[in-house]
């Protein structure tokens, strides 16, 4: 029986992780370790200088659910050190995230931070995101195409040092055109803070922002693939060394 670790960054009670659990139950024994509360934008941040708590919420019928007081990366570390000391899980699935983790968002994502942490431990890892923040988000497209992706991921997992970032368009299954491999899109956030004033007249700032697509015509960019109605799959690496740039600088620097 496969052993599967489930986590996320939206919290253990989020709608996305409930749908992910339902989708993954046929694949093996599930151990869920997810944050008590939402931990979006944490990337691979760790909790240092204060205690972590791990609370069992449910056990039985091939499913164990734990809440962790830390970040998504903390959740994976806690699982490895407390629940999988003798045998690693066969793979890790993080999500289903509310909101896109395509393009530059992949650098900030707690969903992918958990996948990175799993990859560091040598576990084939994948992050799933639905590109909408709507409270009543429809996860049926993820459930349908997610099974296709998981089936392929089990048969042909990522190699060492790699993890997958999968983004689903906010469409019904019959409206999604298919699945495409893509690359991380180029973009950045602009107008990132809105200035406001509290009741006492003091200024404060609320993070908002607009996404600026720096390659709107590139049909290989993950954000453009999703916008065109496809599920995007991007393979990322832990080793982000720019070997070509190292070679170029070595030829120029006098050291």
BAKETOR-649042 format. One record per residue: x, y, z of N, C-alpha, C in turn; residue in one letter; chain. Coordinates in steps of 0.1 Angstrom, whole numbers, plus 2048, in hexadecimal, padded with zeros to 3 digits. Layout:
// residues N
[[X Y Z] [X Y Z] [X Y Z] 'a' 'A']
...
// end
This chain:
// residues 255
[[808 7F4 800] [800 800 800] [809 80D 800] 'x' 'A']
[[806 816 7F7] [80E 822 7F6] [80B 82B 802] 'x' 'A']
[[816 831 807] [815 83B 812] [816 849 80C] 'x' 'A']
[[80C 851 80E] [80C 85E 807] [80B 869 812] 'x' 'A']
[[813 873 811] [813 87F 819] [80C 88A 812] 'x' 'A']
[[801 890 819] [7FA 89B 814] [7FC 8A7 81D] 'x' 'A']
[[7FE 8B3 817] [7FF 8BF 81E] [7FA 8CB 816] 'x' 'A']
[[7FB 8D7 81B] [7F7 8E3 813] [7FC 8EF 81A] 'x' 'A']
[[7F8 8FB 815] [7FB 907 81C] [7EE 90F 820] 'x' 'A']
[[7E2 90A 81C] [7D6 911 81F] [7D0 90C 82D] 'x' 'A']
[[7D6 903 833] [7D1 8FE 840] [7CA 8F1 83F] 'x' 'A']
[[7CA 8E9 84A] [7C5 8DC 84B] [7B6 8DB 848] 'x' 'A']
[[7AE 8E6 84A] [7A0 8E6 849] [79B 8ED 83B] 'x' 'A']
[[7A5 8EF 832] [7A1 8F6 826] [799 8EC 81D] 'x' 'A']
[[792 8F3 814] [78A 8EB 80A] [793 8E3 801] 'x' 'A']
[[79E 8E9 7FD] [7A7 8E3 7F3] [7AD 8D6 7F8] 'x' 'A']
[[7B1 8D6 805] [7B7 8C9 80A] [7AD 8BE 80C] 'x' 'A']
[[7A1 8C2 80F] [796 8B8 810] [793 8B1 802] 'x' 'A']
[[794 8B9 7F8] [792 8B3 7EA] [79E 8AB 7E7] 'x' 'A']
[[7AA 8AF 7EB] [7B6 8A7 7E8] [7B6 89A 7EF] 'x' 'A']
[[7B2 89A 7FB] [7B1 88D 803] [7A7 884 7FC] 'x' 'A']
[[79B 889 7F8] [792 881 7F1] [797 87B 7E4] 'x' 'A']
[[79F 883 7DD] [7A5 87F 7D0] [7B0 875 7D2] 'x' 'A']
[[7B7 876 7DD] [7C3 86D 7DF] [7C0 860 7E7] 'x' 'A']
[[7B5 85F 7ED] [7B2 853 7F5] [7B3 846 7ED] 'x' 'A']
[[7AF 845 7E1] [7B0 839 7DA] [7BF 835 7D7] 'x' 'A']
[[7C8 83E 7D9] [7D6 83B 7D5] [7DE 835 7E1] 'x' 'A']
[[7DA 835 7ED] [7E1 82F 7F8] [7DE 834 806] 'x' 'A']
[[7E6 831 80F] [7E4 836 81D] [7E8 845 81E] 'x' 'A']
[[7E0 84E 823] [7E3 85C 823] [7E6 860 831] 'x' 'A']
[[7F1 868 832] [7F4 86F 83E] [7F4 87E 83B] 'x' 'A']
[[7EB 885 841] [7EA 894 83E] [7F1 89B 84A] 'x' 'A']
[[7FA 8A4 847] [800 8AD 850] [800 8BB 84A] 'x' 'A']
[[7F7 8C3 84F] [7F5 8D0 849] [7F4 8DB 854] 'x' 'A']
[[7F6 8E7 851] [7F6 8F2 85B] [7E8 8F4 862] 'x' 'A']
[[7E9 8F8 86E] [7DC 8FB 876] [7D5 906 86E] 'x' 'A']
[[7DD 910 86A] [7D7 91C 863] [7DE 91E 856] 'x' 'A']
[[7D8 927 84D] [7DE 92A 840] [7EC 92F 842] 'x' 'A']
[[7F5 92A 839] [803 92E 839] [808 931 82B] 'x' 'A']
[[7FF 938 823] [802 93C 816] [80E 945 815] 'x' 'A']
[[816 944 80B] [822 94D 809] [82E 94A 811] 'x' 'A']
[[82E 93E 817] [839 93B 820] [844 934 81A] 'x' 'A']
[[843 930 80D] [84D 929 806] [853 91E 80E] 'x' 'A']
[[860 91D 811] [866 913 819] [86A 918 827] 'x' 'A']
[[863 922 82C] [865 928 839] [864 91D 844] 'x' 'A']
[[86C 91F 84E] [86C 916 85A] [869 91E 866] 'x' 'A']
[[863 917 870] [860 91D 87D] [86C 91B 886] 'x' 'A']
[[872 926 88A] [87E 925 893] [87C 92E 89F] 'x' 'A']
[[880 929 8AB] [87F 931 8B7] [872 92F 8BE] 'x' 'A']
[[869 927 8BA] [85D 924 8C1] [858 916 8BF] 'x' 'A']
[[851 910 8C8] [84D 902 8C7] [843 8FF 8BC] 'x' 'A']
[[844 8F3 8B7] [83A 8EE 8AD] [831 8E4 8B4] 'x' 'A']
[[825 8E4 8AF] [81B 8DA 8B5] [816 8D2 8A9] 'x' 'A']
[[814 8C5 8AC] [80E 8BB 8A3] [802 8B5 8A9] 'x' 'A']
[[7F7 8B7 8A4] [7EA 8B2 8AA] [7E3 8A8 8A0] 'x' 'A']
[[7E0 89C 8A5] [7D9 892 89D] [7CA 896 89D] 'x' 'A']
[[7C4 897 891] [7B6 89B 890] [7AD 88F 88C] 'x' 'A']
[[7B3 885 885] [7AB 87A 880] [7B4 86E 87D] 'x' 'A']
[[7AF 862 87F] [7B6 856 87C] [7AD 84B 879] 'x' 'A']
[[7AF 844 86E] [7A6 839 86A] [7A3 838 85C] 'x' 'A']
[[7A0 82C 857] [79C 82A 849] [7A7 82F 83F] 'x' 'A']
[[7B3 82C 842] [7BE 830 839] [7C1 83F 839] 'x' 'A']
[[7BD 846 843] [7BF 855 843] [7C3 859 851] 'x' 'A']
[[7CE 860 852] [7D2 867 85F] [7D3 876 85C] 'x' 'A']
[[7CE 87E 864] [7CE 88D 862] [7D4 893 86E] 'x' 'A']
[[7DF 89B 86C] [7E5 8A3 877] [7E5 8B2 873] 'x' 'A']
[[7E4 8BA 87D] [7E6 8C8 87B] [7F3 8CC 882] 'x' 'A']
[[7FB 8D5 87B] [808 8D9 880] [807 8E8 881] 'x' 'A']
[[80E 8ED 88C] [80D 8FC 88F] [817 904 886] 'x' 'A']
[[81F 8FD 87E] [829 904 876] [825 907 867] 'x' 'A']
[[82F 909 85F] [82E 90C 851] [82D 8FF 849] 'x' 'A']
[[82A 900 83C] [829 8F3 834] [836 8EB 835] 'x' 'A']
[[842 8F2 834] [84F 8EB 835] [850 8E4 843] 'x' 'A']
[[84C 8EB 84D] [84C 8E5 85A] [843 8D9 85B] 'x' 'A']
[[838 8D9 854] [82F 8CD 854] [836 8C1 84E] 'x' 'A']
[[83D 8C3 843] [845 8B8 83D] [850 8B3 846] 'x' 'A']
[[857 8BC 84C] [862 8B8 855] [85C 8B1 861] 'x' 'A']
[[851 8B6 866] [84A 8AF 872] [846 8A1 86E] 'x' 'A']
[[840 89F 862] [83C 892 85D] [848 889 85C] 'x' 'A']
[[853 88E 856] [85F 885 854] [865 881 862] 'x' 'A']
[[865 88A 86B] [86C 887 878] [864 880 882] 'x' 'A']
[[856 882 881] [84E 87C 88B] [845 870 886] 'x' 'A']
[[842 870 879] [838 866 874] [83E 85D 86A] 'x' 'A']
[[849 860 864] [84F 858 85A] [85E 855 85D] 'x' 'A']
[[861 853 869] [86F 851 86D] [875 844 867] 'x' 'A']
[[86D 83A 865] [872 82D 860] [871 82B 851] 'x' 'A']
[[867 831 84B] [865 830 83D] [85F 83C 837] 'x' 'A']
[[865 842 82D] [860 84E 826] [853 84B 81F] 'x' 'A']
[[84A 855 81E] [83E 853 815] [843 851 807] 'x' 'A']
[[83A 84B 7FF] [83D 848 7F1] [83D 855 7E9] 'x' 'A']
[[834 85E 7EC] [834 86C 7E6] [82D 875 7EE] 'x' 'A']
[[82E 882 7EB] [828 88D 7F2] [820 895 7E8] 'x' 'A']
[[813 899 7EC] [80B 8A1 7E4] [807 8AD 7ED] 'x' 'A']
[[809 8B9 7E8] [807 8C6 7EF] [7FB 8CD 7E8] 'x' 'A']
[[7F1 8D2 7EF] [7E6 8D9 7E9] [7D9 8D5 7EF] 'x' 'A']
[[7CE 8D7 7E8] [7CD 8DE 7DC] [7CD 8ED 7DF] 'x' 'A']
[[7D6 8F5 7DA] [7D7 903 7DE] [7CC 90B 7D8] 'x' 'A']
[[7C6 914 7E0] [7BD 91F 7DB] [7C6 92A 7D5] 'x' 'A']
[[7C6 92B 7C8] [7CE 936 7C2] [7DA 930 7BA] 'x' 'A']
[[7DE 938 7B0] [7E8 934 7A6] [7F6 933 7AD] 'x' 'A']
[[7FD 929 7AA] [80C 928 7AD] [814 928 7A1] 'x' 'A']
[[80F 92D 796] [817 92E 78A] [820 93A 78A] 'x' 'A']
[[829 93A 780] [832 946 77E] [83A 949 78C] 'x' 'A']
[[83B 955 78F] [844 95A 79A] [83E 955 7A7] 'x' 'A']
[[831 952 7A8] [82A 94E 7B4] [830 941 7B9] 'x' 'A']
[[837 939 7B0] [83D 92D 7B5] [848 92F 7BE] 'x' 'A']
[[84E 93B 7BE] [859 93E 7C8] [854 940 7D6] 'x' 'A']
[[848 945 7D7] [842 949 7E4] [839 93E 7EA] 'x' 'A']
[[835 935 7E2] [82B 92B 7E6] [82F 922 7F1] 'x' 'A']
[[826 922 7FC] [827 918 806] [824 90A 801] 'x' 'A']
[[81A 909 7F8] [817 8FC 7F2] [823 8F6 7EC] 'x' 'A']
[[82B 8FE 7E4] [837 8F8 7DE] [842 8F7 7E8] 'x' 'A']
[[842 900 7F2] [84C 8FE 7FD] [84C 8F0 803] 'x' 'A']
[[840 8EB 805] [83E 8DE 80A] [843 8D3 800] 'x' 'A']
[[841 8D5 7F3] [846 8CC 7E9] [855 8CD 7E9] 'x' 'A']
[[85B 8D9 7EA] [869 8DA 7EB] [86F 8D2 7F6] 'x' 'A']
[[869 8D4 802] [86D 8CD 80E] [86D 8BD 80C] 'x' 'A']
[[862 8B9 806] [861 8AB 803] [86C 8A6 7FA] 'x' 'A']
[[86F 8AE 7F0] [879 8AA 7E6] [887 8A9 7ED] 'x' 'A']
[[889 8B2 7F6] [896 8B2 7FE] [897 8A5 805] 'x' 'A']
[[88C 89F 80A] [88C 892 811] [88D 887 807] 'x' 'A']
[[88D 889 7FA] [88D 87F 7F0] [880 879 7ED] 'x' 'A']
[[875 880 7F0] [867 87B 7ED] [862 882 7E0] 'x' 'A']
[[85E 87A 7D7] [858 880 7CB] [84C 889 7CF] 'x' 'A']
[[84C 895 7CB] [843 89F 7D1] [83D 8A7 7C6] 'x' 'A']
[[830 8AB 7C8] [828 8B3 7BE] [81F 8BC 7C5] 'x' 'A']
[[81E 8C9 7C0] [815 8D3 7C5] [809 8D5 7BB] 'x' 'A']
[[7FD 8D6 7C0] [7F1 8D8 7B8] [7EA 8E5 7BC] 'x' 'A']
[[7E7 8EE 7B2] [7E0 8FB 7B5] [7D5 8FD 7AB] 'x' 'A']
[[7CA 903 7B1] [7BF 907 7A8] [7BF 916 7A8] 'x' 'A']
[[7BF 91B 79B] [7C2 92A 799] [7B5 932 79C] 'x' 'A']
[[7B1 932 7A8] [7A6 93B 7AC] [7A6 93C 7BB] 'x' 'A']
[[7A2 948 7C0] [7A1 94A 7CF] [792 94A 7D3] 'x' 'A']
[[789 946 7CA] [77B 946 7CE] [778 93D 7D9] 'x' 'A']
[[770 941 7E3] [76C 939 7EE] [765 92D 7EA] 'x' 'A']
[[75D 92E 7E0] [755 922 7DB] [75C 91B 7CF] 'x' 'A']
[[769 91B 7CF] [770 915 7C4] [76B 907 7C0] 'x' 'A']
[[76B 905 7B3] [767 8F8 7AE] [773 8EF 7AB] 'x' 'A']
[[775 8E5 7B3] [781 8DC 7B2] [77F 8D0 7A9] 'x' 'A']
[[774 8D0 7A1] [771 8C4 799] [77B 8C2 78E] 'x' 'A']
[[780 8CD 788] [78A 8CD 77E] [797 8C7 783] 'x' 'A']
[[79B 8CB 790] [7A7 8C5 796] [7A5 8B6 799] 'x' 'A']
[[799 8B2 79E] [797 8A4 7A0] [798 89C 794] 'x' 'A']
[[793 8A1 789] [793 899 77C] [7A1 898 777] 'x' 'A']
[[7A7 8A4 774] [7B4 8A4 76E] [7C0 8A1 778] 'x' 'A']
[[7BD 8A3 785] [7C7 8A0 78F] [7C9 891 78F] 'x' 'A']
[[7BF 888 78D] [7C1 87A 78D] [7C9 875 782] 'x' 'A']
[[7C8 87C 776] [7D0 879 76B] [7DF 87C 76E] 'x' 'A']
[[7E1 887 774] [7EF 88B 778] [7F5 882 782] 'x' 'A']
[[7ED 87F 78D] [7F2 876 797] [7F5 868 792] 'x' 'A']
[[7EC 863 789] [7EF 856 783] [7FC 856 77C] 'x' 'A']
[[7FF 860 774] [80C 861 76D] [817 863 776] 'x' 'A']
[[815 86B 781] [81F 86E 78B] [824 862 792] 'x' 'A']
[[81A 859 795] [81E 84C 79C] [826 843 793] 'x' 'A']
[[822 842 786] [829 839 77D] [836 83F 779] 'x' 'A']
[[837 84C 777] [844 853 773] [846 85F 77C] 'x' 'A']
[[84B 85D 788] [84D 869 791] [859 871 78D] 'x' 'A']
[[85A 87D 793] [865 886 790] [872 87F 794] 'x' 'A']
[[87D 884 78E] [88A 87F 792] [88F 886 79E] 'x' 'A']
[[89B 882 7A3] [8A1 888 7AF] [8A3 897 7AD] 'x' 'A']
[[8A0 89F 7B7] [8A2 8AE 7B7] [897 8B5 7B0] 'x' 'A']
[[88D 8AF 7AB] [882 8B5 7A4] [875 8B4 7AB] 'x' 'A']
[[86C 8BD 7A9] [85E 8BC 7AE] [855 8C3 7A3] 'x' 'A']
[[848 8C0 7A4] [83F 8C5 79A] [835 8D0 7A0] 'x' 'A']
[[833 8DA 798] [82A 8E4 79B] [81E 8E4 791] 'x' 'A']
[[812 8E0 795] [807 8DF 78C] [7FC 8E9 78F] 'x' 'A']
[[7F8 8F0 785] [7EE 8FB 787] [7E2 8F8 77E] 'x' 'A']
[[7D6 8F9 784] [7CA 8F5 77D] [7C2 902 77A] 'x' 'A']
[[7BC 904 76E] [7B4 90F 76B] [7A6 90E 773] 'x' 'A']
[[7A0 919 776] [793 919 77D] [788 917 773] 'x' 'A']
[[788 90A 76F] [77E 906 765] [778 8F9 768] 'x' 'A']
[[76C 8F6 763] [766 8E9 765] [76E 8DE 75D] 'x' 'A']
[[76D 8D2 761] [775 8C7 759] [773 8C8 74A] 'x' 'A']
[[767 8C9 746] [764 8C9 738] [769 8D5 730] 'x' 'A']
[[76D 8E0 738] [772 8EC 732] [781 8EC 731] 'x' 'A']
[[788 8E3 739] [796 8E3 739] [79B 8DC 72C] 'x' 'A']
[[7A5 8E1 725] [7A9 8DC 718] [7B2 8D1 719] 'x' 'A']
[[7B9 8CF 724] [7C3 8C4 725] [7CE 8C8 72F] 'x' 'A']
[[7D9 8C1 72E] [7E4 8C3 737] [7F1 8C6 72F] 'x' 'A']
[[7F9 8D0 732] [805 8D3 72B] [810 8D5 735] 'x' 'A']
[[81C 8D0 731] [828 8D3 738] [82C 8E1 734] 'x' 'A']
[[831 8E9 73D] [834 8F7 73B] [841 8FA 742] 'x' 'A']
[[844 907 742] [850 90D 749] [84B 917 753] 'x' 'A']
[[853 91B 75D] [84F 925 766] [84E 933 75E] 'x' 'A']
[[843 939 75F] [841 946 757] [849 951 75E] 'x' 'A']
[[84C 95B 756] [853 967 75B] [848 972 75E] 'x' 'A']
[[849 977 76A] [83F 981 76E] [843 987 77C] 'x' 'A']
[[83C 991 780] [83F 996 78D] [833 99E 792] 'x' 'A']
[[832 9A1 79F] [827 9A8 7A5] [82A 9B7 7A6] 'x' 'A']
[[820 9BF 7A2] [822 9CD 7A3] [816 9D3 7AB] 'x' 'A']
[[817 9E0 7AF] [80D 9E6 7B8] [80A 9DD 7C3] 'x' 'A']
[[814 9D9 7CB] [812 9CE 7D4] [80C 9D1 7E1] 'x' 'A']
[[80C 9DE 7E5] [806 9E2 7F2] [7FC 9EE 7F0] 'x' 'A']
[[7F1 9ED 7F7] [7E7 9F7 7F7] [7E8 9FF 805] 'x' 'A']
[[7EA A0C 804] [7EC A14 810] [7DE A16 816] 'x' 'A']
[[7DD A14 823] [7D0 A16 82A] [7D3 A1E 837] 'x' 'A']
[[7C8 A21 83E] [7C9 A29 84A] [7C1 A22 855] 'x' 'A']
[[7C7 A20 861] [7BF A1A 86C] [7B6 A25 873] 'x' 'A']
[[7AD A21 87C] [7A4 A2B 882] [7AB A36 88A] 'x' 'A']
[[7B8 A34 88D] [7C0 A3E 894] [7C7 A48 88B] 'x' 'A']
[[7C6 A46 87D] [7CD A4E 874] [7DA A4A 870] 'x' 'A']
[[7DF A3E 874] [7EC A39 871] [7EB A31 864] 'x' 'A']
[[7F5 A33 85B] [7F6 A2B 84F] [7FA A1D 851] 'x' 'A']
[[7F4 A14 849] [7F9 A06 848] [7F7 A01 83A] 'x' 'A']
[[7FD 9F6 837] [7FD 9F1 829] [7F7 9E3 828] 'x' 'A']
[[7EF 9E0 81E] [7E9 9D3 81C] [7EE 9CE 80F] 'x' 'A']
[[7F3 9C2 80F] [7F8 9BC 803] [7ED 9B8 7F9] 'x' 'A']
[[7EE 9BD 7ED] [7E4 9BA 7E3] [7EC 9B6 7D6] 'x' 'A']
[[7EF 9BF 7CD] [7F7 9BC 7C2] [7F0 9B8 7B5] 'x' 'A']
[[7F7 9BA 7AA] [7F3 9B6 79D] [7FE 9AE 796] 'x' 'A']
[[7FA 9A3 790] [805 99B 789] [808 9A1 77B] 'x' 'A']
[[815 9A3 779] [819 9A8 76C] [820 99D 764] 'x' 'A']
[[819 998 759] [81E 98E 751] [829 993 748] 'x' 'A']
[[836 98E 749] [841 993 742] [843 98C 734] 'x' 'A']
[[83B 982 732] [83C 97B 725] [82E 976 721] 'x' 'A']
[[825 980 71E] [817 97C 71B] [815 974 70F] 'x' 'A']
[[81F 973 705] [81E 96C 6F9] [825 95E 6F9] 'x' 'A']
[[82A 95B 705] [832 94E 705] [828 943 709] 'x' 'A']
[[825 93A 700] [81B 930 702] [820 924 70A] 'x' 'A']
[[82D 925 70E] [833 91B 717] [833 91F 726] 'x' 'A']
[[830 92B 729] [830 930 736] [824 92A 73E] 'x' 'A']
[[826 926 74A] [81B 91F 751] [80F 928 753] 'x' 'A']
[[811 934 757] [805 93D 759] [7FD 93F 74C] 'x' 'A']
[[804 93F 740] [7FD 941 733] [7F6 934 730] 'x' 'A']
[[7FC 928 733] [7F6 91B 730] [7E9 91A 738] 'x' 'A']
[[7E9 91E 745] [7DD 91D 74D] [7D2 927 747] 'x' 'A']
[[7D6 933 744] [7CD 93D 73E] [7C7 938 731] 'x' 'A']
[[7CD 92F 72A] [7C8 92B 71D] [7BF 91E 71F] 'x' 'A']
[[7BD 91A 72C] [7B4 90F 72F] [7BA 902 731] 'x' 'A']
[[7C7 901 733] [7CD 8F4 735] [7D3 8F3 744] 'x' 'A']
[[7D5 8E7 748] [7DC 8E5 755] [7EB 8E6 752] 'x' 'A']
[[7F2 8ED 759] [801 8EF 757] [808 8E6 761] 'x' 'A']
[[813 8DF 75C] [81C 8D7 764] [82A 8DC 762] 'x' 'A']
[[830 8E0 76D] [83E 8E5 76C] [847 8DD 775] 'x' 'A']
[[852 8D9 770] [85C 8D2 778] [866 8DC 77D] 'x' 'A']
[[867 8DD 78B] [871 8E6 791] [87C 8DE 797] 'x' 'A']
[[887 8E5 79A] [893 8DE 7A0] [897 8E5 7AD] 'x' 'A']
[[89C 8DD 7B6] [8A1 8E2 7C2] [8AE 8EA 7BF] 'x' 'A']
[[8B7 8E4 7B7] [8C3 8EB 7B3] [8C0 8F6 7A9] 'x' 'A']
[[8C1 903 7AE] [8BD 90E 7A4] [8CA 915 7A0] 'x' 'A']
[[8D5 90E 7A0] [8E2 914 79B] [8E0 917 78C] 'x' 'A']
[[8E5 923 788] [8E5 927 77A] [8F3 923 775] 'x' 'A']
[[8F4 917 770] [902 912 76C] [907 91A 760] 'x' 'A']
[[8FF 91F 757] [904 927 74C] [90A 934 751] 'x' 'A']
[[903 93A 75A] [907 947 760] [914 945 768] 'x' 'A']
[[915 93A 76F] [922 937 776] [92D 936 76C] 'x' 'A']
[[92B 92F 761] [935 92D 757] [939 93B 751] 'x' 'A']
[[92F 943 74E] [932 950 748] [93A 959 751] 'x' 'A']
[[936 95A 75E] [93D 962 767] [94B 95D 76A] 'x' 'A']
[[94D 950 76A] [95B 94A 76C] [964 94F 761] 'x' 'A']
[[95E 951 755] [967 955 74A] [96A 964 74A] 'x' 'A']
[[963 96C 753] [965 97A 753] [96B 97F 760] 'x' 'A']
[[968 979 76B] [96D 97E 778] [97C 97B 779] 'x' 'A']
[[983 984 77F] [991 982 781] [994 97E 790] 'x' 'A']
[[992 971 792] [993 96C 7A0] [99C 95F 7A0] 'x' 'A']
// end
